[in-house]
């Protein structure tokens, strides 16, 4: 191959590489007419499920924008999608939200609440655990390290003079997916579990798990956040009108749920079945919603407590400033326009 031929080959390869890079860049670039919303197929994300099924968010945004729904099953995966610029708004637990804010150096912010309470501590049907002190020497499962239930469990251990075995104590804490927690608790391979709804009710009804502490005893007398709404700070700053419309629909769906819970539960369950192929059993659904509060208030005090616990456990290096982590400016603007009480 002569020199001219070599130069031609190099130029050809360079053109291909540039073309591929441009293609990838175009695929990752955000279409300004598309709003990407993350959610879980879980009852704690009820507003997202109803809004997706019945179209309230799309109706509020109008024909100018198209909603692209992004389904996730775990907080870390959703946070990574935010980091990659693949999501604009999302429903998620406060634990991952705090972690995402810290790791992104403030690029992810909480802009509203979605659900409160709905977590409980249960033991196996043949295990004698009457109180938190009895967890000494026991093995307890949580769905994920650093999530809401894990942080609330750390608080319970602190209050009762107990320490996790990973820190030199006697309580062994393991992270297990919710479906596997049911199997392990039923077989006796774990002694207890700290889980969110609907898994708490499912464990009680299906395998005879016993309630050690109910939702209103595990943390702050039940006044704690279970799900929040987060957004990319850049997206909020560049598109406040879109975020306002989203929050308006979010508030209205919240009001609808609380005014017609019977119908709302059915819509939620139908959408879960549509997404996962399996509906939540009726008795489980009923009991689960009894332990949940569907809201747009993020319970700022509880989030600050979770942030302090996350730092104590080593999940984050510094406790974030609450006013930077939670920005309710647009939520309160919409609440004021609707003549509803603003959140302090």
Secondary structure as GFF3:
##gff-version 3
##sequence-region A 1 344
A	DSSP	alpha_helix	3	28	.	.	.	ID=ss1
A	DSSP	beta_strand	34	40	.	.	.	ID=ss2
A	DSSP	three_ten_helix	43	45	.	.	.	ID=ss3
A	DSSP	alpha_helix	46	54	.	.	.	ID=ss4
A	DSSP	alpha_helix	56	61	.	.	.	ID=ss5
A	DSSP	beta_strand	66	72	.	.	.	ID=ss6
A	DSSP	alpha_helix	75	83	.	.	.	ID=ss7
A	DSSP	beta_strand	89	92	.	.	.	ID=ss8
A	DSSP	alpha_helix	94	103	.	.	.	ID=ss9
A	DSSP	beta_strand	108	117	.	.	.	ID=ss10
A	DSSP	beta_strand	119	123	.	.	.	ID=ss11
A	DSSP	three_ten_helix	132	135	.	.	.	ID=ss12
A	DSSP	beta_strand	139	142	.	.	.	ID=ss13
A	DSSP	alpha_helix	148	159	.	.	.	ID=ss14
A	DSSP	three_ten_helix	165	167	.	.	.	ID=ss15
A	DSSP	beta_strand	172	175	.	.	.	ID=ss16
A	DSSP	alpha_helix	178	187	.	.	.	ID=ss17
A	DSSP	beta_strand	192	196	.	.	.	ID=ss18
A	DSSP	alpha_helix	199	207	.	.	.	ID=ss19
A	DSSP	beta_strand	210	213	.	.	.	ID=ss20
A	DSSP	three_ten_helix	220	222	.	.	.	ID=ss21
A	DSSP	beta_strand	225	232	.	.	.	ID=ss22
A	DSSP	alpha_helix	233	238	.	.	.	ID=ss23
A	DSSP	alpha_helix	240	259	.	.	.	ID=ss24
A	DSSP	alpha_helix	261	276	.	.	.	ID=ss25
A	DSSP	alpha_helix	282	290	.	.	.	ID=ss26
A	DSSP	beta_strand	292	294	.	.	.	ID=ss27
A	DSSP	alpha_helix	300	313	.	.	.	ID=ss28
A	DSSP	alpha_helix	322	325	.	.	.	ID=ss29
A	DSSP	alpha_helix	329	337	.	.	.	ID=ss30
###
